[in-house]
Amino acid sequence: MKGGSVRYTSIPNVILILTDDQGYGDISCLGNPVLHTPHIDNLWTDSVRCTDFHVAPVCTPTRSELLTGRDAFYNHATFVCMGRSLLRTDLPTMADIFTQNDYRTGHFGKWHLGDNYPYRPQDRGFQETIYHPAWGITSAADYYGNDYFDDYYRHKDQIEKYDGYCTDVWFREAIRWIEQCENQPFFAYIATNAPHGPLWVPDQYRRRYQKEVSANEASFFGMIANIDENLGRLEKFLIRKDIKDNTILIFMTDNGTATGENVYNAQMRGRKASLYEGGHRVPFFVHWPAGGLQGGRDVDGLTRGTDVLPTLIDLCQLDMDDGLTFDGISLADSLQNDQPVSSERKAIMQFGHSNLGVWGYTEKDHAVVMWNQWRFLINENELYNISRDPSQISDCSNNYPNLVKQLRDYYEDWWDSLGDNLDVHQPLTIGNEHENPTRLSSCDWAWVYADNQPNIRGCVMDSGTWHLEVDKKGLYSFTLRRWPEESGLRVSDAAPVMQGIDGFWPAGKALPVSKSWIQVGLEAKQQIVKPTDTKSRFEMVLETGPTTLKTWWCDANDSMLAGAYYVTVEHLQL
């Protein structure tokens, strides 16, 4: 089946730019009184803009919805870690569909939908990918010592060093790759980790803001100013290559602001991770002169991140598999022909995991239902009319009981359709030729939050479970480490202070480790760990199929201290 009804003489290229933790108000053209973003402003001026565009309130579910067109609670990537950031493998991604239509596909920057087979960018349709793992640079899964400058990133199956500041690298490598595409249409996905913290940036970008805002806000705005400069560099390249007019250029962000809300938040309540408007309403600009998407027009209806894929299918007239469905809708007619977005459209925003007591916990009713100007926060039983009350100050639920019931019933039907999705964990595959050995990190532990430097250096005194799928039966080795292999640190060591170019992480915590323990499925083993050991290695024979992996470091009294944050699994023989 082919999308679109209007035929074009030339196939368009697509560049999708997604920034991290930049909110609606973190752009000067949208009202920020401090920040200077001239290149983003110019793009906004000449684009078609969706003014009521919504994504998830945190990173991963936005990305999963963007790339599949399906709600996060359907595609299973509902949270940033804890085994909830892995995208269902039976769902085609945006890159898969572009690849099927003879596009070159490239990804540069943040992924956050799985760091191991079969979830990596190269497993999900991207022919080229240069990226960092997990939520960002300095995450638990990242290369030890990375600090945003001259770092080691993943280039498909290899880890390679790249000179320069991270955002500069993503745009530079994307431009290099586009140059190699020659006359073949391309889809480039540039997903910056900036301005997500840690707020590290070359000093010249923050300097102009230091007298106007706090230190963190100055760094945050400096990171956005650097993104803006790179956007200008990309535009000059597109002009020089004479491909600007026939390139669909999309600019959007992945959730509400993480740092800028006290400077300017466009009258909205809430920030990143909030179900109030400031947590999920974001900028969305589309520019494509050859397709009539230019001139500074607004689309005012309720739109979502799930709409991007069906819209691109129509705009690019892509073939797709029969029976493929989306939770989003195509905005092609609204963008090109000023067709109003349906006023009957409702949408639900919910994210999180089911581990009670841990940040990000969610359950039934922890959601917002959106319909035109209405926002119903179910768990709070609060209803807001944002056309009259954009700051969501006055709950009017008592005035509209029939509307509250209608929105609640809509949510009930949606929730009932999900089944047990929130309790299902997608497994990481071991023993497959596409990734053997496999380096696991605690970012993918189920039920325990351990995905950042404070967790690892401060030492989360707990252990989670990896859900695995054994691809080949045979002998496997499991190498447990407390610190990343490239650090060279011993199991009991306290990691030294990590001094970066623009910031640091404090020293880690020493542990009195004397033994290691592992359980794969129902089989458990233990062994002595010497003070000089950097790792602890086990071997086990596994059968094909699903299993689980859990580890512990123990002291001399067999007291459990913490899990192994890093485990390398290798299939050795049949």
Secondary structure as UniProt FT lines:
FT   STRAND          13..19
FT   TURN            24..25
FT   HELIX           28..30
FT   HELIX           38..45
FT   STRAND          48..54
FT   HELIX           59..68
FT   HELIX           72..75
FT   TURN            82..83
FT   TURN            89..90
FT   HELIX           94..100
FT   TURN            101..102
FT   STRAND          104..110
FT   TURN            117..118
FT   HELIX           121..123
FT   TURN            124..125
FT   STRAND          128..132
FT   TURN            134..135
FT   TURN            137..138
FT   TURN            140..141
FT   TURN            144..145
FT   STRAND          152..155
FT   TURN            156..157
FT   STRAND          158..161
FT   HELIX           166..180
FT   TURN            181..183
FT   STRAND          186..191
FT   TURN            194..195
FT   HELIX           203..206
FT   HELIX           207..209
FT   TURN            210..212
FT   HELIX           215..240
FT   TURN            241..242
FT   TURN            245..246
FT   STRAND          247..253
FT   TURN            261..263
FT   TURN            266..267
FT   TURN            272..273
FT   HELIX           277..279
FT   STRAND          281..282
FT   STRAND          284..288
FT   HELIX           289..291
FT   STRAND          297..304
FT   HELIX           305..307
FT   HELIX           308..315
FT   TURN            316..317
FT   TURN            322..323
FT   HELIX           332..337
FT   TURN            343..344
FT   STRAND          346..349
FT   TURN            356..357
FT   TURN            359..360
FT   TURN            364..365
FT   STRAND          368..371
FT   TURN            372..373
FT   STRAND          374..377
FT   TURN            378..381
FT   STRAND          382..385
FT   TURN            386..388
FT   TURN            390..391
FT   HELIX           397..399
FT   HELIX           401..418
FT   TURN            419..420
FT   HELIX           421..423
FT   STRAND          428..430
FT   TURN            433..434
FT   STRAND          438..441
FT   HELIX           442..444
FT   HELIX           453..458
FT   STRAND          465..470
FT   STRAND          474..481
FT   HELIX           485..487
FT   TURN            491..492
FT   STRAND          498..499
FT   STRAND          504..505
FT   STRAND          515..520
FT   TURN            521..522
FT   STRAND          523..528
FT   TURN            531..532
FT   STRAND          536..542
FT   STRAND          545..554
FT   TURN            556..557
FT   STRAND          560..562
FT   STRAND          566..573
//
